Structure formats: structure tokens, C-alpha cells
């Protein structure tokens, strides 16, 4: 295996999770009780909650160096399988072994003296623009379609000695527990929601002790399709994730995937100590500028269209810009409802209860709304494909629903289309069911499948072609 595949095939990254444990006291308390409506939030504006302050510089150091995922493959086994990292995959400010590893891997030495390599947040929350690694940019080509247990078995063949075997076994047991629930059927989709529920199913909420047998009924084995959004939007958002399920202390949600390996409250406390620093660093992130020419005169016309047609939901730009933090109800937005319905129909309440039962669970609240938040649009050019499920390949098609393909796949080789504003794609005449080759099937985006619809967000269909062209040019500049 090469690139991210060796370990990323076995566990997804951190940031885009649907719910989390609240481990320690602090922040505004939330009520507990038998009323199931406490697990729901209304659509409309999302109120802000106080966040713990942090040090952005310390946050970057923690993000790229600290072992917040403390189990993984022994380094000596990993190096026998992995290629040498490309220079463009190295990040500044990394220390020790980490300075030699690609940006999405972190090394540390465990209590038994075994050097461990594990994924960090950037396996999902960083991607390249040209040769530059952009922290905070979701990876549109992340591949979680394979069985992660295959990677575990492959690594296991190179493990030597009792200490390495014990480290590998700890990692293998975790992957065995979550593997059936984190396989997507399409490249580019992220299974972090199901990862959240699967981890909760195997952990005691009060002690964090791991059980190889699930303690709760685990989630379904088919993750709802989701596209990883940019981290730089977090500075403006009052709640996390598409359904705003992440209410309260954001920094505790962001490190939730530590539950893959953290088996004690002491370990979680150590991680929680620098979690606000990481959040503070994320608030400093800015999107990369559009790397092609922009017609500034046309963009100026587009700004007028944007402020009249889009800003009431997505917010305005500039020093005086505002962002309404508005959750749009399903009957108005019209996009695929499966994710929002799954989060709010009561079927996941056992996991929301798990959050409440965790130590000091009142500092966070798992309370999604039955709709989708209209995101900020800074750096929207880089966030293709579009909508929460990644069903629309470019902004031109988002602004004109007649251009949206029913079946499509990313073009090979990968290339960006600066005119349509998105990754180049091939329109197909068939969906997944008509593809005989499994390798081809996983590349096809099939909008007829549950959760993958490209409907809705048709507000700009009523604009003239000239107004849409101007609006598209303005969006490049954000």
C-alpha cells in the first residue's frame, strides 16, 4: 500500500464527527433528563456558546506532533511496507520522527518502549493545492471503500516480539470493532459519523474502558455519504457539523477520535489540556486564494448578485461581514434529506444518551437540527465537490441544477476546472449497478442511490445566465 492507504485504510481521521464525549467540567451546562426533545435543536439561527481560550502556536505544534491517537502500527513494521515520503508531504514544525513522516502520520513511543505510527487529523483534513499541503482542506479523493482489516493483517506479518505484538493487537482489536461500520461505497465520502457511533458502542461512557463486544447496538454498516468541509469555516460557526449536532465545547468534539485508543480518563485529560489550543489554531486558518485569473469587473457585478440572493443565508464578506449561522429546514433547502433525518429521527438517541452519561457530559450537547446549516463561503472554490454529500462536481452546476450529472466520476488524471470551479469530471451513462468491475464501481458517483441525491439548493436557477456567470466569478474571489 502507498500514500495514505496503509493506515488510513484502517482508521479515519479526527475532525468531521457527528457527536462526542464531554469528558470534563467546564463551559455552559446543558440540561439532562428523560425528554427526548433535548436531543433536538430547532432550525433557524444557532446561538453562540462560550469556548475555552487557547494558544494558536501551541495548537499547531499539538496538531502535528502530539499522539492524540495513541494506538497504531509499530514503526518497524510500517517502514517495511510504506514508501519513503515525498518532500512535498513534509510539514514544518514537526519534531523527532514526525519530521520524517508525511503530514497525515504521527509517531510516538508507547509505555512499553514501542515506537508507534498512527494517523492524525490531517488524514482527512488536509489536501494539496498543486504541490502545497493545505491544512484544513478536506480531501476530496480520500478512499475508505476498502476493508480496513486487510491493512491490519498486512502490517501484522511484519510485527516482531512480544511488545510489538501487544501494540499491534491493541490496534487490531479496535479496528475489528469499527471496521464493519466505516466502509463507504464511493471514493471521496467520509465515514466519520459512523466511526463516532461505532466507538461509542464499544466504550463504557463512564470509565472509557474498551469492550471487544459492543455494549450498545452498533450503527448500520452503510455510512451516510458525507463530504469533509473546510476547517477554516469553524472560526465563524457557532455549532459543528452539517446538522449542527456539535453544540457546546467544540474542542472536545474535535478530538473525539482519540476514543479509538484512549482507554482511561487520565489519557483523555492529557489530550483535553491542549485541545483548546488546537481549536485556537484552526480559528487562524484562511483559505488559499483562487490560483487562476479572476475577471474583477465581472466579479464586482457578481458581488451585487450575491448580496441580494445569497448573503441572507451564507453571510457577507469583508471586514464588516456577518454570518447568520442559519440552519435551513429540509423542506426549504431541498437537498438529500437522509443525513439530517438519520440524525434526528430518534434512531441514534442511544448514542446521544451515551454523551450525557459521560463524565461532565453537560459541557457538550449532541442536539442536531432537522436541516443543514448554510456554510460560510470563504474559499468555496477549493471545497468541491458540493453539498453535504459531495453530489455536485462544480459550482457552475450548483448554481444551475440543469447541469448536474446523474452519474459521474472524477477525471483521470485529476485536474481542476477553473471555469466551472471544481474538479474535472466525466459524465457517465450508467450508475454503480451497471459497472461490472468493483474498482470502477467505487469511483462512480451515483445520485440515484439513497443519500447521494443532487437535488435541492436550486435558488439560483431563477437567475439569468449573465447573473449566474457574474455570481460564479465572484465566488472565485472569496
C-alpha positions as CSV (number, residue, x, y, z in Angstrom):
1,X,0.0,0.0,0.0
2,X,1.1,3.5,-0.6
3,X,0.4,7.1,0.4
4,X,-2.3,7.5,3.0
5,X,-3.6,4.0,2.4
6,X,-1.5,1.9,4.8
7,X,-3.1,3.3,8.0
8,X,-5.9,5.5,6.7
9,X,-7.4,2.3,5.3
10,X,-7.7,1.2,8.9
11,X,-9.0,4.3,10.7
12,X,-10.3,7.6,9.6
13,X,-9.1,11.0,10.9
14,X,-10.5,13.2,13.6
15,X,-12.3,16.3,12.7
16,X,-15.6,15.5,10.9
17,X,-17.5,13.6,13.7
18,X,-21.1,13.7,14.5
19,X,-21.1,13.6,18.2
20,X,-18.6,13.3,21.1
21,X,-18.0,12.6,24.7
22,X,-17.8,15.5,27.1
23,X,-15.0,14.4,29.4
24,X,-14.6,17.2,31.9
25,X,-16.5,20.0,33.5
26,X,-16.4,23.5,32.0
27,X,-18.4,25.6,29.6
28,X,-22.1,26.3,29.8
29,X,-24.1,23.4,31.2
30,X,-26.8,21.6,29.3
31,X,-29.9,20.0,30.8
32,X,-30.3,16.3,31.2
33,X,-33.5,14.3,31.6
34,X,-35.9,11.9,30.1
35,X,-37.3,14.3,27.4
36,X,-36.1,13.0,24.0
37,X,-36.5,16.5,22.6
38,X,-33.4,17.5,24.5
39,X,-31.5,15.7,21.7
40,X,-33.0,18.0,19.0
41,X,-32.4,21.6,18.1
42,X,-34.7,23.9,16.1
43,X,-33.8,25.1,12.6
44,X,-33.0,28.7,12.2
45,X,-30.2,30.7,13.8
46,X,-27.7,28.9,16.1
47,X,-26.8,30.6,19.3
48,X,-23.1,31.0,20.2
49,X,-21.7,29.3,23.3
50,X,-18.5,30.3,25.1
51,X,-15.3,28.5,24.1
52,X,-12.2,27.9,26.1
53,X,-9.3,30.2,25.0
54,X,-6.1,28.7,23.6
55,X,-2.7,29.4,22.1
56,X,-2.7,29.0,18.3
57,X,1.0,28.4,18.1
58,X,0.8,25.7,20.7
59,X,-2.2,24.4,18.8
60,X,-0.3,23.9,15.6
61,X,2.5,22.1,17.5
62,X,0.0,19.8,19.1
63,X,-1.9,19.1,15.9
64,X,1.2,17.9,14.0
65,X,3.2,16.3,16.9
66,X,1.0,15.1,19.8
67,X,-0.2,11.4,19.8
68,X,-3.9,12.1,20.3
69,X,-4.5,8.8,18.5
70,X,-2.2,6.6,20.7
71,X,-2.5,3.2,19.1
72,X,-1.4,2.2,15.6
73,X,1.1,0.1,13.8
74,X,4.7,-0.5,15.2
75,X,7.0,1.8,13.3
76,X,9.4,-1.0,12.4
77,X,6.5,-2.9,10.7
78,X,5.2,0.2,9.0
79,X,8.5,1.2,7.4
80,X,8.8,-2.3,5.7
81,X,5.6,-1.6,3.8
82,X,5.4,2.2,3.3
83,X,7.3,4.1,0.6
84,X,9.6,7.0,1.5
85,X,7.6,10.2,2.0
86,X,7.7,12.7,-0.8
87,X,9.3,16.0,0.2
88,X,6.1,17.9,-0.6
89,X,4.3,15.8,2.1
90,X,6.5,17.1,4.9
91,X,5.4,19.9,7.2
92,X,7.4,22.5,9.1
93,X,7.4,22.5,12.9
94,X,7.4,18.7,13.3
95,X,9.8,17.1,15.8
96,X,11.8,13.9,16.1
97,X,10.4,11.1,13.9
98,X,7.5,13.2,12.9
99,X,9.8,15.4,10.9
100,X,10.4,12.4,8.6
101,X,6.8,11.3,8.3
102,X,4.1,12.5,5.8
103,X,1.8,15.1,7.2
104,X,-1.0,12.7,7.9
105,X,1.0,10.4,10.2
106,X,2.3,10.9,13.8
107,X,4.8,8.8,15.7
108,X,5.3,8.3,19.4
109,X,6.8,5.8,21.8
110,X,4.3,3.9,24.0
111,X,4.7,2.8,27.6
112,X,6.4,-0.5,26.6
113,X,9.0,1.3,24.5
114,X,7.5,0.5,21.1
115,X,7.5,3.3,18.5
116,X,4.0,3.6,17.1
117,X,2.8,5.3,13.9
118,X,-0.8,6.4,13.7
119,X,-3.0,8.7,11.7
120,X,-3.6,12.2,12.8
121,X,-6.4,14.7,12.0
122,X,-4.8,15.6,8.6
123,X,-5.6,12.3,7.0
124,X,-9.0,13.8,6.3
125,X,-8.4,17.5,7.0
126,X,-5.6,18.3,4.7
127,X,-5.1,18.1,0.9
128,X,-2.9,19.5,-1.8
129,X,-3.4,22.5,-3.9
130,X,-0.7,21.9,-6.5
131,X,2.3,20.9,-4.5
132,X,1.3,22.6,-1.3
133,X,-0.3,20.8,1.5
134,X,-3.2,23.0,2.7
135,X,-4.2,22.3,6.3
136,X,-7.9,22.4,6.8
137,X,-8.8,21.4,3.2
138,X,-10.9,18.2,3.2
139,X,-9.5,15.5,0.9
140,X,-12.0,15.1,-2.0
141,X,-10.2,11.9,-3.0
142,X,-10.0,10.1,0.3
143,X,-10.7,6.4,-0.2
144,X,-12.5,4.5,2.6
145,X,-14.1,1.9,0.3
146,X,-11.7,-1.0,1.3
147,X,-11.9,-3.3,4.3
148,X,-9.5,-1.7,6.9
149,X,-8.9,-5.2,8.4
150,X,-6.8,-6.1,5.4
151,X,-4.3,-3.4,6.3
152,X,-4.1,-4.6,9.8
153,X,-3.4,-8.2,8.6
154,X,-0.8,-6.9,6.2
155,X,1.1,-5.0,9.0
156,X,0.8,-7.9,11.3
157,X,3.0,-10.1,9.1
158,X,6.0,-7.8,10.0
159,X,5.5,-7.4,13.7
160,X,8.3,-8.9,15.9
161,X,8.5,-9.6,19.6
162,X,6.0,-9.5,22.5
163,X,5.9,-5.7,22.9
164,X,5.3,-5.0,19.2
165,X,2.7,-7.8,19.1
166,X,0.8,-6.4,22.1
167,X,0.8,-2.9,20.5
168,X,-0.4,-4.3,17.2
169,X,-3.1,-6.4,18.9
170,X,-4.5,-3.4,20.7
171,X,-4.8,-1.5,17.4
172,X,-6.2,-4.6,15.7
173,X,-8.9,-5.1,18.3
174,X,-10.1,-1.5,17.8
175,X,-10.2,-1.9,14.0
176,X,-12.0,-5.2,14.3
177,X,-14.7,-3.4,16.3
178,X,-15.3,-0.5,13.9
179,X,-14.4,-1.9,10.5
180,X,-17.9,-3.1,9.5
181,X,-19.3,0.4,10.1
182,X,-16.7,2.6,8.3
183,X,-16.6,1.4,4.7
184,X,-18.0,3.8,2.2
185,X,-19.2,2.7,-1.3
186,X,-17.8,5.8,-3.1
187,X,-14.3,7.4,-3.1
188,X,-14.4,10.8,-1.6
189,X,-17.0,10.1,1.1
190,X,-16.0,10.2,4.7
191,X,-17.4,7.7,7.3
192,X,-16.6,9.7,10.4
193,X,-20.2,9.8,11.6
194,X,-20.4,6.0,11.7
195,X,-16.9,5.9,13.3
196,X,-18.3,8.0,16.2
197,X,-21.2,5.7,16.8
198,X,-19.1,2.6,16.5
199,X,-16.5,3.8,19.0
200,X,-19.3,4.7,21.5
201,X,-20.8,1.3,21.1
202,X,-17.6,-0.3,22.3
203,X,-16.8,2.0,25.2
204,X,-18.2,2.4,28.7
205,X,-19.2,6.1,28.9
206,X,-18.2,6.5,32.5
207,X,-14.8,4.8,32.5
208,X,-13.9,4.8,28.8
209,X,-12.9,1.1,29.1
210,X,-12.9,-0.7,25.7
211,X,-15.0,-3.8,25.2
212,X,-14.4,-6.0,22.2
213,X,-18.0,-6.9,22.3
214,X,-20.3,-3.9,21.7
215,X,-22.1,-2.5,24.8
216,X,-24.7,-0.8,22.6
217,X,-26.3,-1.8,19.4
218,X,-23.7,-0.5,16.8
219,X,-24.7,1.8,13.9
220,X,-25.7,0.5,10.5
221,X,-22.9,-0.8,8.2
222,X,-23.6,1.7,5.4
223,X,-22.3,5.1,6.3
224,X,-24.4,8.0,5.2
225,X,-22.4,9.8,2.4
226,X,-20.7,13.0,3.7
227,X,-18.1,15.3,2.2
228,X,-15.4,16.7,4.5
229,X,-15.9,20.5,4.8
230,X,-13.0,23.0,5.2
231,X,-11.7,23.7,8.7
232,X,-11.4,27.4,8.1
233,X,-15.2,27.8,8.3
234,X,-15.0,26.9,12.0
235,X,-14.0,30.3,13.1
236,X,-17.4,31.6,12.1
237,X,-19.6,28.7,13.1
238,X,-21.5,28.5,16.5
239,X,-22.0,24.7,16.2
240,X,-20.2,22.0,14.4
241,X,-21.1,19.7,11.5
242,X,-23.8,19.9,8.8
243,X,-26.7,19.4,11.2
244,X,-25.1,21.5,14.0
245,X,-25.1,18.5,16.2
246,X,-21.9,19.7,17.9
247,X,-23.1,22.1,20.5
248,X,-21.1,23.4,23.4
249,X,-17.3,23.0,23.8
250,X,-16.0,22.5,20.3
251,X,-12.5,21.5,21.3
252,X,-13.8,18.3,23.0
253,X,-15.6,17.3,19.8
254,X,-12.6,17.8,17.6
255,X,-10.5,15.2,19.4
256,X,-13.2,12.6,19.7
257,X,-11.4,10.1,17.6
258,X,-9.0,9.8,20.5
259,X,-11.6,7.3,21.7
260,X,-10.2,4.8,19.3
261,X,-7.3,4.3,21.7
262,X,-7.6,6.3,24.9
263,X,-8.6,3.8,27.5
264,X,-8.7,6.0,30.6
265,X,-9.9,9.3,31.8
266,X,-6.3,10.3,32.6
267,X,-5.3,9.9,29.0
268,X,-8.3,11.9,27.9
269,X,-7.5,14.7,30.4
270,X,-4.0,14.9,28.9
271,X,-5.4,15.4,25.4
272,X,-8.1,17.8,26.6
273,X,-5.4,20.0,28.1
274,X,-4.2,21.1,24.6
275,X,-7.5,20.7,22.7
276,X,-8.4,24.4,23.1
277,X,-5.0,25.3,21.6
278,X,-5.8,23.2,18.5
279,X,-9.2,24.9,18.2
280,X,-7.5,28.3,18.5
281,X,-5.1,27.4,15.7
282,X,-8.0,26.4,13.5
283,X,-9.5,29.8,14.0
284,X,-6.5,31.3,12.4
285,X,-6.7,29.3,9.2
286,X,-7.5,31.2,6.0
287,X,-8.4,29.6,2.6
288,X,-5.9,29.6,-0.2
289,X,-6.5,32.2,-2.9
290,X,-8.0,31.1,-6.2
291,X,-5.0,30.1,-8.2
292,X,-6.2,31.3,-11.6
293,X,-7.2,34.7,-13.1
294,X,-10.4,36.4,-12.0
295,X,-12.3,38.9,-14.1
296,X,-12.5,41.6,-11.4
297,X,-15.1,43.7,-13.2
298,X,-17.4,40.7,-13.6
299,X,-16.8,39.6,-10.0
300,X,-17.9,43.1,-8.9
301,X,-21.2,42.5,-10.7
302,X,-21.4,39.1,-9.1
303,X,-21.0,40.6,-5.6
304,X,-24.2,42.6,-6.1
305,X,-26.0,39.4,-7.1
306,X,-24.5,37.6,-4.1
307,X,-25.6,40.2,-1.6
308,X,-29.1,40.2,-2.9
309,X,-29.6,36.5,-3.4
310,X,-27.1,34.6,-1.1
311,X,-25.9,36.6,1.8
312,X,-29.1,36.2,3.9
313,X,-28.1,32.5,4.5
314,X,-24.4,32.4,3.8
315,X,-23.3,35.7,5.2
316,X,-21.5,38.6,3.8
317,X,-17.7,39.1,3.3
318,X,-15.1,41.7,4.2
319,X,-14.2,43.4,7.4
320,X,-17.8,44.2,8.2
321,X,-19.1,40.9,7.0
322,X,-21.6,38.9,9.1
323,X,-22.6,35.3,9.2
324,X,-26.1,34.3,10.4
325,X,-25.3,30.7,11.5
326,X,-28.6,29.7,9.9
327,X,-29.9,26.1,9.7
328,X,-32.2,25.8,6.7
329,X,-35.1,23.3,7.1
330,X,-35.2,20.4,4.8
331,X,-38.4,21.5,3.0
332,X,-36.7,24.7,2.1
333,X,-33.2,23.6,1.1
334,X,-34.5,20.5,-0.8
335,X,-31.1,18.7,-0.7
336,X,-30.9,15.0,0.1
337,X,-32.6,14.6,3.5
338,X,-31.1,11.2,4.6
339,X,-28.3,12.5,6.8
340,X,-30.5,15.1,8.6
341,X,-33.3,12.6,9.0
342,X,-31.0,9.9,10.3
343,X,-29.6,12.3,12.9
344,X,-33.0,13.5,14.2
345,X,-35.5,10.6,13.8
346,X,-34.7,9.1,17.2
347,X,-32.7,6.1,16.0
348,X,-29.4,7.4,17.3
349,X,-30.7,8.6,20.7
350,X,-28.8,5.7,22.5
351,X,-25.6,7.4,21.4
352,X,-26.8,10.9,22.4
353,X,-27.6,9.4,25.8
354,X,-24.1,8.0,25.9
355,X,-22.8,11.5,25.5
356,X,-24.9,12.6,28.5
357,X,-23.7,9.7,30.7
358,X,-20.0,10.5,30.0
359,X,-18.2,12.4,32.8
360,X,-19.4,16.0,33.0
361,X,-21.4,15.5,29.8
362,X,-23.2,18.8,30.4
363,X,-20.4,20.8,28.8
364,X,-21.3,19.5,25.3
365,X,-24.6,18.6,23.7
366,X,-25.5,16.2,20.9
367,X,-28.5,18.0,19.5
368,X,-28.8,18.1,15.7
369,X,-31.4,20.2,13.8
370,X,-33.6,18.7,11.1
371,X,-31.9,20.7,8.3
372,X,-28.5,21.8,7.1
373,X,-26.5,24.8,8.0
374,X,-25.7,27.2,5.2
375,X,-21.9,27.4,5.5
376,X,-19.7,30.4,5.1
377,X,-18.4,30.6,1.6
378,X,-14.8,31.8,2.0
379,X,-12.6,29.5,0.0
380,X,-15.6,27.8,-1.5
381,X,-13.7,27.4,-4.8
382,X,-11.5,24.8,-3.1
383,X,-14.3,22.8,-1.4
384,X,-15.5,20.9,-4.4
385,X,-17.5,18.7,-4.8
386,X,-20.5,20.4,-3.3
387,X,-23.4,19.9,-1.0
388,X,-23.0,18.0,2.2
389,X,-22.9,14.7,0.3
390,X,-20.5,15.9,-2.5
391,X,-23.1,15.2,-5.1
392,X,-22.4,18.2,-7.4
393,X,-19.0,18.3,-9.0
394,X,-18.6,22.0,-9.5
395,X,-20.0,25.4,-8.6
396,X,-21.4,26.0,-12.1
397,X,-23.7,23.0,-11.6
398,X,-24.6,24.1,-8.1
399,X,-25.8,27.4,-9.5
400,X,-27.7,25.8,-12.3
401,X,-29.3,22.4,-11.4
402,X,-29.9,21.6,-15.1
403,X,-26.1,21.0,-15.3
404,X,-25.9,18.4,-12.6
405,X,-24.9,14.9,-13.9
406,X,-26.9,11.9,-12.6
407,X,-23.8,9.6,-12.8
408,X,-20.2,10.9,-12.8
409,X,-16.7,10.3,-11.7
410,X,-13.6,12.4,-11.2
411,X,-11.5,12.7,-14.4
412,X,-8.2,10.9,-14.6
413,X,-5.6,12.4,-14.2
414,X,-7.0,14.7,-11.6
415,X,-7.3,18.3,-12.8
416,X,-9.1,21.4,-11.6
417,X,-11.5,23.2,-13.9
418,X,-11.2,27.0,-13.2
419,X,-14.2,27.9,-15.4
420,X,-16.7,25.5,-13.8
421,X,-14.9,25.9,-10.4
422,X,-14.5,22.3,-9.4
423,X,-12.6,19.1,-10.2
424,X,-12.9,18.0,-13.8
425,X,-15.3,15.1,-14.1
426,X,-16.6,12.6,-16.6
427,X,-20.4,12.3,-17.1
428,X,-21.4,8.7,-17.3
429,X,-24.5,6.9,-18.9
430,X,-24.7,4.3,-16.1
431,X,-24.6,4.0,-12.3
432,X,-22.9,1.7,-9.9
433,X,-25.2,-1.3,-10.6
434,X,-24.2,-1.4,-14.3
435,X,-20.5,-1.4,-13.5
436,X,-19.1,-4.9,-13.6
437,X,-15.6,-4.0,-12.2
438,X,-15.6,-3.3,-8.4
439,X,-12.7,-1.0,-8.9
440,X,-14.7,1.1,-11.3
441,X,-17.9,0.9,-9.2
442,X,-16.3,2.6,-6.2
443,X,-15.3,5.6,-8.4
444,X,-18.8,6.3,-9.7
445,X,-20.9,8.9,-8.0
446,X,-24.5,7.6,-8.5
447,X,-27.0,10.2,-7.4
448,X,-29.9,7.7,-7.6
449,X,-28.7,5.9,-4.5
450,X,-30.0,6.7,-1.0
451,X,-28.2,9.7,0.5
452,X,-26.5,10.6,-2.8
453,X,-29.2,12.8,-4.5
454,X,-28.0,16.0,-6.1
455,X,-31.4,17.8,-5.8
456,X,-32.2,21.0,-3.9
457,X,-30.3,24.3,-3.5
458,X,-32.0,25.5,-6.7
459,X,-32.3,29.1,-5.6
460,X,-30.1,30.4,-8.4
461,X,-31.9,28.6,-11.1
462,X,-34.2,31.6,-11.5
463,X,-31.2,33.9,-12.3
464,X,-30.3,34.9,-15.8
465,X,-27.3,33.2,-17.4
466,X,-25.4,36.5,-17.2
467,X,-26.2,36.9,-13.4
468,X,-25.0,33.3,-12.8
469,X,-21.8,33.9,-14.7
470,X,-21.1,37.0,-12.6
471,X,-22.0,35.2,-9.4
472,X,-19.7,32.4,-10.2
473,X,-16.8,34.8,-10.9
474,X,-17.4,36.5,-7.5
475,X,-17.4,33.1,-5.7
476,X,-13.9,32.5,-7.0
477,X,-12.7,35.6,-5.1
478,X,-14.0,34.6,-1.7
